[in-house]
Structures are given as C-alpha cells and as structure tokens.
Amino acid sequence: MITDINDKTLNLIKNKTFREDAERYVMQYADFMKFAEDSGLNAVEGASPDRIAVERLSKTGRIKDYNAKSLSYGYLSPACIDCRTGANSKTVFHTLTCNRDCYFCANMNQEEYEYYTKNINNAEEELDKTMEGKKVSSVALTGGEPLLLPEKALAFFRHVSEKYPEAHKRLYTNGDLLTDELAEQLAGAGLNEIRISVKMDKDGYPAETLEKLKIAKKFIPAVMVEMPVIPGTLEHMKDLLIKMEEIGCEGINILEFLFPWLDPEEYKKLGFRIKERPYHVLYSYNYSGGLPIAGSEDECLKLLEFAVEKNLKLGVHYCSLENKLTSQIYSQNAGVKLMPFEIMSDKDYFIKIARVYGGNAGKVQKYLRKAGVPFQRIAGTGALEFNPKYISELKGVDEVALTYNVVESDGTKSHMREVKIDLVNPELFDFDKDI
C-alpha cells in the first residue's frame, strides 16, 4: 500500500530525515495551490478521486482499469491506447480559430495561439517532420475547428492515407459545419474516426447535436463524442448516452471538466471549485488543459456505472486529467538506461526508486547483500536506495519511501530529477498494483 504524502499524512512518517525530505514536496504543492487559488478559484477540501467507486466498477468485471486514470467500458478507440505513451501517435492542427466561444476552452493556453488564429500551420509538414523514422499508428487533426478549412482537412487525410496507410486517422470537431457531402468526402479521404464535441450546460445539449451524429454515422466508420462532464449535468449526460446508443455510435470519451486558468468569474458564478489535489505528482506538465474541477470525476464514474447497469452497446471511456499527462512522462523517461535500483512504471511512466532511512537502512542493506541485490547508499544521509520490486520481501522494516523521478534534458545533457516522495507500508505493498 502506498500513502500519498501531503500536509495531512506527513506526520505518519517516523524517521526525521525522511519526513524532512518529503516535506519539501508538500510545501511545493502548498505554494502551487496558493498560486492556483490566487488565479480565481478556491479548492474543495477532500475532493480527491473516488477510489471506492473505482474499485466497485473494477469488480463488475466489465470495466478495464488503467491505473484508475483511464477506465473503459466496451469499445475503446485504438487511438486512446496509443495516447498513453504518445510514442506512435501525433495530433496536429491547421488553425486554432474556432466558430464557438466556450468559456471552458483551453485553446488560448496553446503556444503561439494568436499567431495561429491569423496564420495557417502546415500540418502535413509538422507530422512528417516529427514522426520521421517512427512507426505511425495514430494521427489526428484538431483545432480550433478544423472544418473551418474543409479543403485542407480533406487534403490532410489524403496525405496521411497515402504516406501512413496503416495509421488510424481521426478528426476532432464540434460538428457545427459537418454536412452529408463533407462527411462522405472525409470518409473517402480515409478518415477512420470522428470525435464530435458536444457543448453541454445545465439545460442540456443542442438538439442539432443528434442530427450531426446521424450524418457522421452514414459515412464514417467510427463515430464518437468527446466532451468534458460538467458537474450538475449527469442526467443530461445519461440521456445523451441513450440517444447515442440509438443512433449506433461507437463510443464516447468523457473527460474531466477543467479550469483553463482563464475567465474565473464564469466558474465562480456557476459555483465550481478545483480539486484539492489536482495532480498526484506535481510537475511542469506541458498539457495546457488546466486544473480539474471538483465533482466532474464523480459524475464520470457514475456514467460508467450507468453504462454497466443499462448494458449499453456504446463504449464509454473515462479519460482523467492524469491520463492526459502520461505521454509526456513516457517521452522523457523512455529509452533511458536504468540503474539496477531503478524501475520505470508501466502505469504512470515515472522512474521509481525505493529508499529507506535510519535503522531501516541497515536492515535492508543486510538483506540485499545476502540476496545479492544491487543498492546504493546516499552520501551524507545514511539512506539506502534499491529497486521497488524487493519492498514486499522486507521483514522488520516499518516504512519505506518511494521516490518519483523524471529525466530532463537541456539539449546537450540529461539528468534525473526527483519530483515526489510517497510512503510505503512493506507489509501491504503489492508491486503489480502499486508500481
């Protein structure tokens, strides 16, 4: 069992040096949350992931659980699987201009937003350049609204079909500009999957949403909806799932509703607040979406339960904020030659190291030497580090630290940076589940 070390659990640590090491990260998180709250929204105390609901869903035997970050029922797009590492997947755009103006949109957080609302990005060139020499299994065109430039969208998918014939090709769109003619042309250009964003509010969703899904279903192999679940819209979301089932859509990606660091007044007016712990591991993530709003994940999990109860044919995939961060960590840590006492998690892709302090260090060293297992002592602290896979074998050790690490590069050389420490109870530790 692993305990997330925060201001409420810090005092569970007995060893003084261990506690001081962990306290650095607790203070960093506190500073970050103060910065977040200063931007306009307060946090809801105790609004963390509902692990009991996740466990209940997993026990149904009908939910695939990817480390509680990604939960899926039924159909799951192959692009979503590729997205976890991002190694063989690429998403590009032509324009960041959109015909909508959603208060929760994070488009303005993207690099060179203003430039690409006035200028066109060469999506084909970007794709070919960044994926040169790599296997390409998933390609997406997004925006802004890509169908504001329909001819460019068609040309893009023709290019992908010709150069990367095995790649799964998908389009993100709000659907407003989709017509029968355009949907047929997109299918002819090789589009495999369309993801339509539905704008939901407390009064529901626009009636024309269903008509756009019907148009797409006539021509495009996989028709999906991808949208954030806004707290308070659960019943409307259930209705949408039923209507999508009737149309024959393949699935829906339900996302955590985020605060994009913009327009806090609208969020405050609607009574929204951010989660107390937006991230398990605080880091400089490049995902521009924002911070998760309290209550959204709860409703996402209820929608999964609804799908199970109704035995829907429609696939339902919950993609949390945490799930959107894994590809960055994978890209930084993959390919690094690990020391014998390091392991890269296949769930969150952080490089993890077990560490013990004080009297525990002496006990563990004696065991590891006898077992012929590599370890290292940390100069000046007396602490000892070893591979986490041996934690459950330790006897008479009452606490172990688990460190999370990321490889960073300045372009010429790389170094590994520790970014978090958690507390492990060796007696309750399950390597397959916890790492």
C-alpha positions in Angstrom: 0.0 0.0 0.0 1.2 3.5 -0.9 0.2 6.6 1.0 0.2 9.9 -0.8 2.3 12.3 1.4 0.6 15.6 1.8 0.0 18.0 4.7 -2.4 15.6 6.3 -0.2 12.5 6.1 3.2 14.0 6.6 3.2 13.2 10.3 2.7 9.5 9.6 6.4 9.4 8.8 8.6 8.3 11.8 12.1 9.0 10.6 13.1 12.7 10.8 15.2 12.8 7.7 12.6 11.0 5.6 10.0 13.5 6.9 12.2 16.5 6.0 12.8 15.1 2.5 9.0 14.6 1.9 8.1 18.0 3.4 9.9 19.8 0.5 7.3 18.4 -1.9 4.4 19.1 0.5 5.5 22.8 0.7 5.9 23.0 -3.1 2.3 21.7 -3.5 1.1 24.2 -1.0 2.7 27.0 -2.9 1.3 25.8 -6.2 -2.2 25.6 -4.7 -1.9 29.1 -3.4 -0.9 30.3 -6.8 -3.9 28.4 -8.3 -6.3 29.9 -5.9 -4.9 33.4 -6.4 -5.9 32.9 -10.1 -9.5 33.0 -9.1 -10.8 29.6 -7.9 -10.6 28.0 -4.5 -10.1 24.3 -3.9 -12.6 21.9 -2.4 -11.2 20.2 0.6 -11.3 16.4 0.3 -12.3 16.5 -3.4 -10.0 13.7 -4.5 -10.6 10.7 -6.8 -13.3 8.4 -5.5 -11.2 5.2 -5.2 -14.1 3.3 -3.7 -16.2 3.9 -6.8 -13.2 2.9 -9.0 -12.8 -0.4 -7.1 -16.6 -1.0 -7.3 -16.5 -0.5 -11.1 -13.5 -2.8 -11.4 -15.3 -5.6 -9.5 -18.1 -5.6 -12.1 -15.6 -7.4 -14.5 -16.8 -5.1 -17.3 -14.5 -2.2 -16.8 -10.9 -2.1 -18.0 -8.9 -0.2 -15.4 -5.7 1.5 -16.5 -4.4 2.6 -13.1 -7.6 4.4 -12.3 -6.6 7.1 -14.7 -8.3 5.6 -17.7 -11.4 3.5 -17.2 -13.3 2.0 -20.2 -16.5 0.1 -20.8 -16.9 -1.7 -24.1 -15.4 -0.1 -27.2 -12.1 1.8 -26.8 -10.6 3.6 -29.7 -7.1 2.3 -30.6 -6.1 6.0 -30.6 -6.8 6.2 -26.9 -4.5 3.3 -26.3 -1.7 4.9 -28.3 -2.2 8.2 -26.5 -1.0 6.7 -23.2 2.6 6.9 -24.4 2.2 9.0 -27.5 5.2 7.2 -29.0 3.5 6.3 -32.2 0.8 9.0 -32.2 0.6 12.5 -33.4 -2.0 15.3 -33.3 -1.7 18.4 -35.4 -3.8 21.4 -36.5 -4.1 23.8 -39.3 -5.8 26.6 -37.3 -6.6 27.5 -33.7 -9.5 29.6 -34.8 -13.0 28.3 -33.7 -16.5 29.3 -34.6 -17.5 28.7 -30.9 -16.5 30.6 -27.8 -16.8 28.2 -24.9 -15.8 29.6 -21.5 -14.0 26.3 -20.6 -11.9 26.1 -23.7 -8.1 26.0 -23.2 -7.1 26.9 -26.7 -5.7 30.2 -25.7 -3.2 28.4 -23.5 -1.6 26.9 -26.5 1.8 28.1 -27.7 1.5 30.8 -30.4 -2.3 30.9 -30.1 -2.6 34.4 -31.5 -0.4 33.6 -34.5 -2.3 30.5 -35.5 -5.7 32.3 -35.3 -4.3 34.5 -38.1 -2.0 32.1 -39.9 -2.2 28.5 -41.1 0.0 25.8 -39.8 1.5 23.3 -42.2 0.0 20.2 -40.5 1.4 17.7 -43.1 4.9 19.1 -42.8 4.8 19.0 -39.0 3.5 15.5 -39.0 6.2 14.2 -41.4 9.0 16.1 -39.6 8.2 15.0 -36.1 7.4 11.3 -37.0 10.2 10.8 -39.4 11.7 7.3 -38.9 9.0 6.3 -36.4 6.1 3.9 -36.7 2.9 5.9 -37.0 -0.1 4.1 -35.7 -2.5 7.1 -34.9 -2.9 10.5 -36.5 -5.4 13.2 -35.5 -6.4 16.6 -36.9 -7.7 19.0 -34.3 -8.0 22.8 -33.8 -9.5 25.3 -33.2 -12.2 24.0 -35.5 -10.6 22.0 -38.4 -13.7 22.1 -40.6 -13.4 25.9 -40.9 -10.8 24.8 -43.6 -12.5 21.8 -45.1 -10.3 21.5 -48.2 -7.2 21.5 -46.0 -8.7 18.9 -43.8 -9.5 16.6 -46.8 -6.0 17.1 -48.2 -4.5 16.3 -44.8 -6.3 12.9 -44.5 -5.5 12.1 -48.2 -1.8 12.8 -47.4 -1.9 10.6 -44.2 -3.7 7.8 -46.1 -1.0 7.8 -48.8 2.1 8.1 -46.6 0.9 6.2 -43.5 -1.7 3.7 -44.8 -1.7 1.7 -41.5 -2.4 4.7 -39.3 -5.7 5.2 -37.5 -7.0 8.6 -38.6 -9.3 10.7 -36.5 -10.8 14.2 -36.6 -11.8 16.4 -33.7 -14.6 18.8 -34.5 -17.6 20.5 -32.8 -19.7 19.2 -35.8 -21.3 22.5 -36.5 -20.0 22.6 -40.1 -20.5 18.9 -40.8 -22.7 18.1 -43.8 -23.6 14.9 -45.6 -21.3 15.9 -48.5 -18.4 16.8 -46.3 -18.8 13.6 -44.2 -18.8 11.5 -47.3 -15.7 13.3 -48.6 -13.9 12.8 -45.3 -14.6 9.1 -45.4 -13.4 9.0 -49.0 -10.1 10.6 -47.8 -9.6 7.7 -45.4 -11.0 9.1 -42.1 -11.5 6.2 -39.7 -13.0 8.1 -36.7 -14.7 11.4 -36.0 -14.9 12.8 -32.5 -17.7 15.4 -32.1 -17.5 17.8 -29.1 -20.9 18.3 -27.5 -21.5 21.6 -25.6 -23.4 20.7 -22.5 -24.9 23.0 -19.8 -27.4 22.8 -17.0 -30.2 22.8 -19.6 -28.8 20.0 -21.7 -27.3 19.9 -25.2 -28.4 21.4 -28.5 -31.0 19.3 -30.4 -28.9 19.5 -33.6 -26.1 17.5 -31.9 -28.0 14.3 -32.6 -28.5 15.3 -36.3 -24.8 15.8 -36.7 -24.1 12.4 -35.2 -26.6 10.8 -37.6 -24.9 12.5 -40.5 -21.5 11.2 -39.4 -22.8 7.7 -38.9 -23.9 7.5 -42.5 -20.4 7.6 -43.8 -17.6 7.4 -41.2 -16.7 4.0 -39.7 -16.3 5.1 -36.0 -18.5 7.9 -34.7 -17.7 9.2 -31.2 -18.4 12.1 -28.9 -15.6 13.5 -26.8 -16.5 16.1 -24.2 -16.0 17.2 -20.6 -18.5 16.2 -18.0 -19.7 19.4 -16.3 -20.8 18.9 -12.7 -24.6 19.0 -12.5 -25.2 17.6 -15.9 -25.4 13.9 -15.1 -29.0 13.3 -16.1 -28.5 15.1 -19.4 -25.4 13.0 -20.0 -27.3 9.8 -19.4 -29.9 10.9 -21.9 -27.1 11.7 -24.4 -25.7 8.2 -24.0 -29.1 6.6 -24.6 -29.6 8.7 -27.8 -26.1 7.9 -29.0 -26.9 4.2 -28.4 -30.0 4.5 -30.6 -28.0 6.2 -33.4 -25.4 3.5 -33.3 -22.4 5.5 -32.2 -19.3 3.5 -31.3 -18.5 5.3 -28.1 -17.9 8.4 -26.0 -14.8 9.8 -24.3 -15.8 11.6 -21.2 -13.3 13.9 -19.8 -12.7 15.7 -16.5 -14.0 19.2 -16.6 -11.1 21.6 -16.3 -10.5 25.2 -15.3 -8.1 26.5 -18.0 -6.7 29.4 -15.9 -9.0 31.8 -17.8 -12.3 33.5 -17.0 -12.6 32.6 -13.3 -15.7 34.7 -12.9 -17.8 32.4 -15.1 -16.6 29.4 -13.0 -17.3 31.2 -9.7 -20.8 32.3 -10.9 -21.6 28.6 -11.6 -20.2 27.6 -8.2 -17.3 25.5 -9.5 -14.1 24.9 -7.5 -11.0 23.0 -8.2 -9.9 19.7 -6.7 -7.9 19.8 -3.5 -5.2 17.6 -5.2 -5.2 18.3 -8.9 -2.2 16.1 -9.5 -0.8 13.1 -7.7 2.7 14.2 -8.8 3.2 17.9 -9.2 5.4 18.7 -12.2 5.9 21.1 -15.1 3.4 19.4 -17.4 3.1 20.8 -20.9 -0.6 19.8 -21.2 -2.5 23.1 -21.5 -5.9 22.0 -20.4 -6.0 23.3 -16.9 -7.0 22.1 -13.4 -9.7 19.5 -12.7 -13.0 20.8 -11.3 -14.4 19.1 -8.2 -17.3 16.8 -8.9 -16.6 16.1 -12.5 -14.8 12.8 -11.9 -17.7 11.7 -9.6 -20.2 12.1 -12.4 -17.9 10.4 -15.0 -17.7 7.3 -12.7 -21.5 7.4 -12.3 -21.8 7.4 -16.1 -19.7 4.3 -16.3 -21.9 2.7 -13.7 -24.9 3.7 -15.8 -23.5 2.1 -18.9 -22.9 -1.2 -17.0 -26.4 -1.1 -15.4 -28.1 -0.4 -18.8 -25.9 -3.0 -20.6 -25.1 -0.4 -23.3 -23.5 -1.4 -26.5 -22.0 2.1 -26.6 -18.4 2.2 -25.4 -17.7 4.7 -22.6 -14.2 5.8 -21.8 -13.3 8.0 -18.8 -10.1 9.9 -19.6 -8.9 11.8 -16.5 -6.6 14.7 -16.4 -3.9 12.4 -15.0 -4.3 10.1 -18.0 -3.5 13.0 -20.4 -0.2 13.6 -18.7 1.3 10.1 -19.1 2.6 10.6 -22.6 4.9 13.5 -21.6 6.4 11.5 -18.8 6.8 8.5 -21.1 8.6 10.6 -23.7 11.0 12.0 -21.1 11.8 8.6 -19.4 11.6 6.1 -22.2 14.8 4.8 -23.6 16.8 5.9 -20.6 19.3 3.2 -19.4 18.2 2.5 -15.8 20.4 1.6 -12.9 19.6 -1.8 -11.2 17.9 0.0 -8.3 15.5 2.0 -10.7 12.3 0.9 -12.4 10.1 2.7 -14.9 6.4 2.2 -14.0 4.2 0.8 -16.8 1.3 2.8 -15.4 2.4 6.4 -15.0 5.9 6.0 -16.5 7.7 7.7 -13.7 11.1 6.2 -12.8 10.7 4.9 -9.2 13.2 4.1 -6.5 12.7 2.6 -3.1 14.5 4.4 -0.2 14.9 3.6 3.5 16.4 5.8 6.3 18.0 5.3 9.7 17.8 1.9 11.3 15.7 0.6 8.3 18.7 1.3 6.0 20.9 -1.1 8.0 18.3 -3.9 8.0 17.7 -3.5 4.2 21.4 -3.4 3.4 21.9 -6.7 5.3 19.1 -8.4 3.4 20.1 -7.0 -0.1 23.7 -8.1 0.4 22.7 -11.6 1.4 20.3 -11.8 -1.6 23.0 -10.4 -4.0 20.7 -7.4 -4.9 22.3 -4.1 -6.1 21.7 -1.0 -4.0 23.3 2.4 -3.4 23.9 4.5 -0.2 23.3 8.2 -0.3 26.3 10.1 1.0 25.7 12.4 3.9 22.2 11.0 4.8 22.8 7.3 5.6 19.8 6.5 3.4 19.8 3.5 1.1 18.1 3.1 -2.3 17.0 -0.1 -4.0 14.6 -1.5 -6.6 11.0 -1.3 -5.5 10.3 -4.9 -6.6 12.0 -6.0 -3.4 9.9 -4.0 -1.0 7.4 -6.8 -0.2 10.2 -9.1 0.8 11.5 -6.9 3.6 11.0 -8.1 7.2 11.1 -5.9 10.3 11.1 -2.7 8.2 8.3 -0.3 9.2 8.4 2.3 6.5 9.8 2.8 3.0 10.0 5.8 0.8 9.0 5.6 -2.8 10.5 8.4 -5.0 9.2 9.5 -8.4 11.8 10.7 -10.9 11.8 12.3 -14.3 14.6 12.7 -16.8 15.1 16.2 -18.0 17.4 17.5 -20.8 18.8 20.9 -21.6 19.6 19.8 -25.2 23.1 18.8 -24.6 23.0 16.6 -21.5 20.3 14.9 -19.4 19.9 14.4 -15.6 17.3 12.7 -13.5 15.2 14.9 -11.2 13.3 13.6 -8.1 9.8 15.2 -8.0 7.9 13.4 -5.3 8.2 11.0 -2.3 5.4 8.7 -1.0 5.2 6.4 2.0 5.0 2.7 1.6 3.9 0.1 4.1 6.0 -3.0 3.1 3.5 -5.5 4.7 0.7 -4.2 2.5 2.7 -3.5 -0.6 1.6 -5.1 -3.9 4.2 -4.5 -6.7 1.9 -5.2 -9.6 -0.8 -2.9 -8.2 1.2 -0.2 -6.6 4.0 0.3 -9.2 
